[in-house]
Amino acid sequence: MKVRITQFIAIGSMALLLFSGDALSATSPSFTIQSPVQGAIVNSPVILQVEVQGAKIGQPIEGLDHLHLSVDGGSEIAIYRNGLLRLPLAPGKHTLFVELAGPTHEGLLPPESVTFTVR
């Protein structure tokens, strides 16, 4: 919480501090992969839905967080927007890895993963 002291009042040996300020975030950042679910059998394009709480997703240049996505351990791609993402994947078993990253691309939390099969 970002706080500033707006008044200090001393009365004998007692002191009263009055604070004002804005909470930066009452909730620690978190995220969950909503879709696909673990072990699902799905069609292509695969719909990826990630729920993010306590973080604002957007452009790092604007000081905002974003997501890193990797399919089957391949190269990471950065996702700078909320919403559903459609992934054209070949039939077979796949694993998606998702990480919440800060504006400097450092991971803010451990990655989450989900394994599923495309028909």
N, C-alpha and C positions, 0 to 999 in steps of 0.2 A: 504494500500500500504506500503510495506517495503521500506524505503528510508534511504540512508546514505548521510551525507554531505561530499562532496569530496574536496571542496575548500571554503574558506571564505576570501573575499577580502574587506578590509575597505578603503574607500576613503573619508576622512574628516568625515562628520557626516552620510554618506551613507554606507550601507553594501550590498554586493552582495553575496548571497549563491548559490552555484551550487550543484545540487542534482543528484544522480544516484541511481538506484535500480530497482527492479523487482516488478511488481504488483502481489500480491498474487492471486487475482481474481477480475476482473472487474465486475463480475456478482455474485450476491448473490445466494446461492444454492436454487434450486427449483426443483420440480418434479410434474409430472402429470401422472395419470393412463390413458393410451391410449386405452387399451383393457382389459377387456370388457367395453363397454360403459354403462352408467346408464340406467337401465330398459331393457337391451338387453335380448333376449332369445337365449341361446347358447347350444352347445353340450359339452359333457365331452369327453376328458379332456378340461377344460377351459384354454384358452390361456391368460396369464397375460403379458401385456407389459407396462412397466413404463419408461417414458422418464425423465432422470435426467440431469439437467443443473447446472453448477457451482460447481460440486462436482465430485470427482473421486471415483468410486465404486471399492472396493477390500477388502483385509484382514485388519481388525483393527490393528493387530500386526505390520502392515507396515504403520500405521498412516492414513489409508484410511477410507472413509465413507462406509456405507452399508445400506441396507433396512431391515426393520422389516415388516413381513407379518403375518396377523392373518385372519383366515377364521371364520366367524360367531362368533367373540368374543372369539375364542379359544386361545390356547397358541401361543405366537409369535415364528416365526422362522426367522433366519437371512439369508439374501440373500447377497452373497459376489461377485456377477458377474452381468454384463449387459447381456441383451438378453431376449428372450422369456422364460417364465416359464409355463409348462403344469401342471395343477392341476386337478387330477381326483376327481370330486365331484359328489355326488348322485343327482338324479333329485330333483328339488324343488328350492325355493328361497334362495339365499345366499348373504352375504355381505362380501367383502374383505376390510380389513383395511391395509393401507401401510403407513409406516413412514420412513423418511430419518433420519438415526442415524449416529453419529460421532464415532470415534475410541473407545471411552469409553462406547458406547451403549446408550448415552444420545440422546434424540430426538432433532434434529436440527430445525425442523419445525412441526407444528401441523399435525397429521395424515390426510390422505385423505381416502375416502371410496367410494365404488361403490356397488350398489345392482343390482342383475340380477337374471334370472331364468335359471336353467339347465333343458333341456327336458328330 
